[in-house]
Amino acid sequence: MEGQYAALKVYLGQSGTLTAFEIRFSYNRGKDVKNQLVVLAKTDSGELLTPGNAEHLLFVPAYSKSLERIIDENEFADYQAQVIDEQTLQTEAELDNYLEQESDKLERWADDRRKVLMETVDELAEDIHQLKKASRQLASMAEKIQAKKELRKLERKRDDALHEYHESRKVIEQEEDRLLDEVAEKLELTCEVRNLFTIRWTLTH
């Protein structure tokens, strides 16, 4: 027992049980799949091996022989459930991080849309302010009347732009909700467990 298998030395002369199963996580409507192979092992005295040592047991040169007793299929039930819960929490954390990133993108997109719309309103408001200021310097009545007509046009444009801004905000918020729902639906996680095999082991050399 040397190198990567050195940690197994403490189990020389001991026997136990080993089980292997696959956890399959799927999301994005089944388009994305994450498979996790898990190997669990313990000694007959009840000591649990680390996942790494359990995997190493599979690579130790071995031979097979008939079982002296039937293996209890529920022997690893609690440990298996614990590992599945841990893997599920880890996968959910990864998806939660993805959701946060997508939410940030959506917020920036919505803010940019609102900013562009508000810039139009602000530009028209500034044009109105400048026209009012300039009209006070006009000498003739005809020029002042013409300036007032231009002012009314600009005010109507501003009001229309402001109305469009408020209406567009509603559309943006609806689109933001729709995209969030779409992302959330993609991240609906399903978990399947497939038991591969359960064996007895004895480490002799």
ChimeraX attribute file (.defattr): number of C-alpha atoms within 10 A of each C-alpha:
attribute: neighborCount
match mode: 1-to-1
recipient: residues
	/A:1	12
	/A:2	8
	/A:3	6
	/A:4	10
	/A:5	14
	/A:6	11
	/A:7	14
	/A:8	18
	/A:9	13
	/A:10	10
	/A:11	15
	/A:12	12
	/A:13	10
	/A:14	13
	/A:15	16
	/A:16	18
	/A:17	21
	/A:18	22
	/A:19	21
	/A:20	19
	/A:21	17
	/A:22	16
	/A:23	19
	/A:24	16
	/A:25	20
	/A:26	19
	/A:27	17
	/A:28	15
	/A:29	13
	/A:30	13
	/A:31	8
	/A:32	11
	/A:33	15
	/A:34	11
	/A:35	13
	/A:36	14
	/A:37	13
	/A:38	20
	/A:39	24
	/A:40	23
	/A:41	27
	/A:42	20
	/A:43	17
	/A:44	14
	/A:45	9
	/A:46	10
	/A:47	10
	/A:48	16
	/A:49	18
	/A:50	14
	/A:51	12
	/A:52	15
	/A:53	18
	/A:54	21
	/A:55	19
	/A:56	16
	/A:57	20
	/A:58	13
	/A:59	9
	/A:60	13
	/A:61	7
	/A:62	12
	/A:63	6
	/A:64	8
	/A:65	6
	/A:66	6
	/A:67	9
	/A:68	7
	/A:69	7
	/A:70	8
	/A:71	12
	/A:72	10
	/A:73	10
	/A:74	9
	/A:75	14
	/A:76	17
	/A:77	10
	/A:78	10
	/A:79	14
	/A:80	19
	/A:81	11
	/A:82	12
	/A:83	14
	/A:84	19
	/A:85	12
	/A:86	12
	/A:87	17
	/A:88	18
	/A:89	12
	/A:90	12
	/A:91	15
	/A:92	16
	/A:93	12
	/A:94	11
	/A:95	18
	/A:96	14
	/A:97	12
	/A:98	14
	/A:99	17
	/A:100	11
	/A:101	12
	/A:102	15
	/A:103	16
	/A:104	12
	/A:105	12
	/A:106	17
	/A:107	14
	/A:108	12
	/A:109	14
	/A:110	16
	/A:111	14
	/A:112	12
	/A:113	15
	/A:114	16
	/A:115	12
	/A:116	11
	/A:117	18
	/A:118	17
	/A:119	13
	/A:120	16
	/A:121	20
	/A:122	14
	/A:123	12
	/A:124	20
	/A:125	17
	/A:126	12
	/A:127	16
	/A:128	19
	/A:129	12
	/A:130	12
	/A:131	16
	/A:132	16
	/A:133	11
	/A:134	12
	/A:135	16
	/A:136	10
	/A:137	9
	/A:138	13
	/A:139	9
	/A:140	8
	/A:141	9
	/A:142	10
	/A:143	12
	/A:144	17
	/A:145	13
	/A:146	12
	/A:147	18
	/A:148	15
	/A:149	12
	/A:150	15
	/A:151	19
	/A:152	13
	/A:153	13
	/A:154	17
	/A:155	16
	/A:156	13
	/A:157	16
	/A:158	20
	/A:159	15
	/A:160	13
	/A:161	19
	/A:162	18
	/A:163	13
	/A:164	15
	/A:165	21
	/A:166	15
	/A:167	11
	/A:168	15
	/A:169	17
	/A:170	12
	/A:171	12
	/A:172	17
	/A:173	13
	/A:174	12
	/A:175	14
	/A:176	17
	/A:177	13
	/A:178	12
	/A:179	15
	/A:180	16
	/A:181	12
	/A:182	12
	/A:183	16
	/A:184	15
	/A:185	13
	/A:186	18
	/A:187	20
	/A:188	14
	/A:189	18
	/A:190	13
	/A:191	15
	/A:192	11
	/A:193	15
	/A:194	11
	/A:195	11
	/A:196	12
	/A:197	11
	/A:198	19
	/A:199	14
	/A:200	21
	/A:201	20
	/A:202	16
	/A:203	16
	/A:204	11
	/A:205	12
